[in-house]
Amino acid sequence: MQKKQALTIPALVFIVSSILLILAIYNFWLGESRGGIMLFCEHAREGLIKQPSNSFSNLGFSIAGLAIAWLAFRNKFDAVNRMTRTAFYPIFYSSIVILLGAGSFAMHATNTSWGGFFDLLSMFLFSSFVISYALMRWFKLSEFKFFLIYFSIVLFCSCLHLSDLNKTVIVVVRPDEIVFASCLIAATVLELLMKYKRGNEIEAKWGLLGVGSLIVAFIIWNLSRTQDSLFCDPNSLIQGHAMWHLLDALGAYFVFVFYTTEQDKDWLDN
């Protein structure tokens, strides 16, 4: 692994995405805010940052992504696998985690439709990674094939989100959200199969911590999602959705640690 790149590229992603986000918010590049619309409990306030709690809690993703980059830079891993012996995968993953924060910040800070698109796009970037990384290891694919699968899933989810189908189908969960959740579930199933059917050497506790964090975050999110939810106080700076962000960031960090514990020396011979 090229240690310097493992830290400098994610740091650059953080700096560039932060600058672009600040410029977009200040210059209204994402469009006009949807006045009076409350998203995920917190009321939109006056000023440039419409939902301060739901916005700044996304710094958790930035911290998690940079922490992952720092671990990759130090490269003190005992296990041998793609995440510990290449620069491509840790850089890719840490950058995605950082962009999760930027995308979500764009939505909660601006309360715009385009902000909402970038929020969902960042979620697609993450869910597409975990399923693509699982498929790549299951079928022992190359980096190119991994990226081809990854890009195809992201493109499909993005097109689905922008399609008329996603706008006209009246269901509790939208089609693009179903695909997002399906990617996470499928990746979890594949990881379990690799651990308990194939006998892969990997520390399951970190994966369980990652999934557990996401499950707790999902529960809190649903209990505080709308104005009539149990734990919703629209005018408070203490927001359940902000806790969802922080727990998701923690979960993303645990998933990375899980990946780094896999002992997979065979891939070096392929």
C-alpha positions as CSV (number, residue, x, y, z in Angstrom):
1,M,0.0,0.0,0.0
2,Q,1.2,3.5,-0.8
3,K,0.8,4.9,2.7
4,K,0.9,8.6,1.9
5,Q,-1.9,8.4,-0.7
6,A,-4.1,6.5,1.8
7,L,-4.2,9.7,3.9
8,T,-3.7,12.5,1.4
9,I,-6.4,11.5,-1.1
10,P,-9.3,11.2,1.5
11,A,-8.1,14.4,3.1
12,L,-8.2,16.1,-0.3
13,V,-11.7,14.7,-0.8
14,F,-12.8,16.2,2.5
15,I,-11.3,19.6,1.7
16,V,-12.6,19.9,-1.8
17,S,-16.1,18.6,-0.9
18,S,-16.3,21.0,2.0
19,I,-15.3,24.0,-0.1
20,L,-17.8,23.1,-2.8
21,L,-20.5,22.6,-0.2
22,I,-19.9,26.0,1.4
23,L,-19.9,27.7,-2.0
24,A,-23.1,25.8,-3.0
25,I,-24.9,26.8,0.2
26,Y,-23.7,30.4,0.0
27,N,-24.5,30.9,-3.7
28,F,-27.8,28.8,-3.7
29,W,-26.4,26.5,-6.3
30,L,-28.7,23.7,-5.1
31,G,-31.8,25.8,-5.7
32,E,-34.3,27.6,-3.5
33,S,-35.2,26.1,-0.1
34,R,-38.6,24.5,0.2
35,G,-40.2,26.9,2.6
36,G,-42.2,25.5,5.5
37,I,-41.3,21.9,4.7
38,M,-40.0,19.9,7.7
39,L,-37.6,17.1,6.9
40,F,-36.8,14.4,9.5
41,C,-38.4,16.3,12.5
42,E,-36.2,19.4,12.7
43,H,-37.9,22.6,11.4
44,A,-36.2,24.6,8.7
45,R,-34.8,27.8,10.3
46,E,-34.0,31.1,8.8
47,G,-30.4,31.7,7.5
48,L,-28.1,29.6,5.4
49,I,-28.2,26.5,7.6
50,K,-31.8,25.4,7.7
51,Q,-31.4,22.4,10.1
52,P,-28.3,23.0,12.2
53,S,-28.5,19.8,14.3
54,N,-29.2,17.5,11.4
55,S,-26.5,19.3,9.4
56,F,-23.5,19.5,11.7
57,S,-24.0,16.0,13.0
58,N,-22.8,14.9,9.6
59,L,-19.3,15.9,10.8
60,G,-19.3,12.4,12.3
61,F,-18.9,11.0,8.8
62,S,-16.0,13.3,8.2
63,I,-14.3,12.2,11.4
64,A,-15.0,8.5,10.7
65,G,-13.7,8.8,7.1
66,L,-10.5,10.6,8.2
67,A,-10.0,8.1,11.0
68,I,-10.2,5.3,8.5
69,A,-7.7,7.1,6.3
70,W,-5.4,7.5,9.3
71,L,-5.6,3.8,10.1
72,A,-4.8,3.0,6.5
73,F,-1.9,5.4,6.5
74,R,-0.4,3.9,9.7
75,N,-0.9,0.4,8.1
76,K,-0.4,-1.5,11.4
77,F,-2.7,-4.3,10.3
78,D,-1.8,-7.9,11.0
79,A,-4.2,-9.5,8.5
80,V,-3.5,-9.7,4.8
81,N,-6.3,-8.8,2.5
82,R,-7.3,-6.2,-0.2
83,M,-8.2,-3.6,2.4
84,T,-4.8,-3.9,4.2
85,R,-2.5,-4.5,1.3
86,T,-3.8,-2.2,-1.5
87,A,-4.3,1.5,-1.6
88,F,-7.3,1.3,-3.8
89,Y,-9.9,-0.1,-1.4
90,P,-9.2,1.9,1.8
91,I,-8.9,5.1,-0.2
92,F,-12.2,4.4,-2.0
93,Y,-14.0,3.4,1.2
94,S,-12.8,6.3,3.4
95,S,-13.6,8.8,0.7
96,I,-17.2,7.4,0.4
97,V,-17.7,7.8,4.2
98,I,-16.5,11.4,3.9
99,L,-18.9,12.0,1.1
100,L,-21.8,10.5,3.1
101,G,-21.4,13.5,5.4
102,A,-21.2,16.0,2.6
103,G,-24.3,14.7,0.8
104,S,-26.4,14.6,3.9
105,F,-25.2,18.1,4.9
106,A,-26.3,19.4,1.5
107,M,-29.9,18.3,2.1
108,H,-30.3,19.3,5.7
109,A,-28.5,22.6,5.3
110,T,-30.4,23.8,2.2
111,N,-33.8,22.0,2.4
112,T,-33.7,21.7,-1.4
113,S,-34.6,19.0,-3.9
114,W,-31.1,18.8,-5.3
115,G,-29.7,18.6,-1.7
116,G,-32.0,15.6,-1.2
117,F,-30.6,14.0,-4.4
118,F,-27.0,14.4,-3.2
119,D,-28.0,13.0,0.2
120,L,-29.4,9.8,-1.4
121,L,-26.5,9.6,-3.9
122,S,-24.1,9.5,-1.0
123,M,-26.1,6.7,0.5
124,F,-26.1,4.8,-2.8
125,L,-22.3,5.2,-2.9
126,F,-22.0,3.5,0.5
127,S,-24.5,0.7,-0.1
128,S,-23.1,-0.1,-3.5
129,F,-19.6,-0.4,-2.0
130,V,-20.5,-2.9,0.7
131,I,-22.4,-5.2,-1.8
132,S,-19.7,-4.8,-4.5
133,Y,-16.9,-5.5,-2.0
134,A,-18.7,-8.7,-0.9
135,L,-19.4,-9.8,-4.4
136,M,-15.8,-9.2,-5.4
137,R,-14.5,-11.3,-2.6
138,W,-17.1,-14.0,-3.1
139,F,-16.3,-14.5,-6.8
140,K,-12.6,-13.4,-6.5
141,L,-13.0,-10.6,-9.0
142,S,-10.5,-8.0,-10.1
143,E,-10.5,-4.3,-9.1
144,F,-11.9,-3.4,-12.6
145,K,-14.8,-5.8,-12.2
146,F,-15.4,-4.5,-8.7
147,F,-15.6,-1.0,-10.0
148,L,-17.8,-2.0,-12.9
149,I,-20.3,-3.7,-10.5
150,Y,-20.1,-0.7,-8.2
151,F,-20.7,1.9,-10.9
152,S,-23.6,-0.1,-12.4
153,I,-25.4,-0.3,-9.0
154,V,-24.8,3.5,-8.3
155,L,-26.1,4.4,-11.7
156,F,-29.2,2.2,-11.4
157,C,-30.1,3.6,-8.0
158,S,-29.6,7.2,-9.1
159,C,-31.7,6.7,-12.3
160,L,-34.4,5.0,-10.2
161,H,-34.4,7.9,-7.8
162,L,-34.9,10.4,-10.6
163,S,-37.4,8.3,-12.5
164,D,-41.2,8.8,-12.6
165,L,-41.6,5.4,-11.0
166,N,-40.0,6.7,-7.8
167,K,-42.3,9.7,-7.9
168,T,-45.6,8.1,-8.7
169,V,-45.5,4.8,-6.7
170,I,-47.3,5.4,-3.4
171,V,-45.7,3.2,-0.8
172,V,-44.4,3.6,2.7
173,V,-40.8,3.0,1.3
174,R,-39.8,4.3,-2.1
175,P,-38.3,1.9,-4.7
176,D,-34.9,3.5,-4.5
177,E,-34.9,3.1,-0.7
178,I,-35.8,-0.6,-1.2
179,V,-32.8,-1.1,-3.4
180,F,-30.6,0.8,-0.9
181,A,-31.7,-1.5,1.9
182,S,-31.5,-4.6,-0.3
183,C,-27.9,-3.9,-1.0
184,L,-27.1,-3.7,2.7
185,I,-29.0,-6.8,3.5
186,A,-27.5,-8.8,0.6
187,A,-24.0,-7.7,1.6
188,T,-24.7,-8.8,5.2
189,V,-25.9,-12.2,4.0
190,L,-22.8,-12.7,1.8
191,E,-20.5,-11.8,4.7
192,L,-22.2,-14.3,6.9
193,L,-21.9,-17.0,4.2
194,M,-18.2,-16.2,3.7
195,K,-17.6,-16.4,7.5
196,Y,-19.8,-19.4,8.5
197,K,-20.0,-21.4,5.2
198,R,-16.7,-20.9,3.6
199,G,-14.9,-20.5,6.9
200,N,-13.2,-17.1,6.1
201,E,-10.9,-16.0,8.8
202,I,-12.4,-12.7,9.9
203,E,-13.4,-11.2,13.2
204,A,-17.2,-11.2,13.2
205,K,-17.5,-9.0,16.3
206,W,-16.6,-5.9,14.3
207,G,-19.2,-6.7,11.6
208,L,-21.8,-7.3,14.3
209,L,-20.9,-3.9,15.9
210,G,-21.3,-2.2,12.5
211,V,-24.7,-3.8,11.8
212,G,-25.8,-3.2,15.4
213,S,-25.0,0.5,15.1
214,L,-27.0,0.7,11.9
215,I,-30.0,-1.1,13.4
216,V,-30.0,1.1,16.5
217,A,-29.7,4.2,14.3
218,F,-32.6,3.0,12.1
219,I,-34.8,2.5,15.2
220,I,-34.0,6.0,16.5
221,W,-34.6,7.4,13.1
222,N,-38.1,5.9,12.9
223,L,-39.0,7.0,16.4
224,S,-38.1,10.6,15.6
225,R,-38.7,10.9,11.9
226,T,-41.9,13.0,11.6
227,Q,-43.7,15.6,13.8
228,D,-46.1,12.9,15.2
229,S,-43.2,10.6,16.1
230,L,-42.6,9.6,19.7
231,F,-39.3,11.5,20.1
232,C,-39.7,14.4,17.8
233,D,-39.3,18.0,19.0
234,P,-39.1,20.2,15.8
235,N,-37.6,23.2,17.6
236,S,-35.0,21.4,19.7
237,L,-31.3,21.1,18.8
238,I,-31.4,17.6,20.2
239,Q,-32.6,15.5,17.2
240,G,-33.0,11.8,16.8
241,H,-32.0,12.1,13.1
242,A,-28.7,13.7,14.3
243,M,-28.1,10.6,16.4
244,W,-28.9,8.5,13.3
245,H,-26.0,10.3,11.5
246,L,-23.5,9.8,14.4
247,L,-24.4,6.1,14.8
248,D,-24.2,5.5,11.1
249,A,-20.8,7.1,11.0
250,L,-19.7,4.8,13.9
251,G,-21.1,1.8,12.0
252,A,-19.2,2.7,8.9
253,Y,-16.0,2.8,10.9
254,F,-16.7,-0.6,12.5
255,V,-17.4,-2.0,9.0
256,F,-13.9,-0.9,7.9
257,V,-12.3,-2.5,11.0
258,F,-14.2,-5.7,10.1
259,Y,-12.8,-5.7,6.6
260,T,-9.2,-5.2,7.9
261,T,-9.4,-8.3,10.1
262,E,-9.9,-10.8,7.2
263,Q,-7.0,-13.2,6.6
264,D,-7.1,-13.7,2.8
265,K,-3.6,-14.4,1.5
266,D,-4.9,-16.5,-1.4
267,W,-5.9,-13.4,-3.4
268,L,-2.3,-12.4,-3.7
269,D,-1.7,-15.4,-6.0
270,N,-4.6,-14.6,-8.4
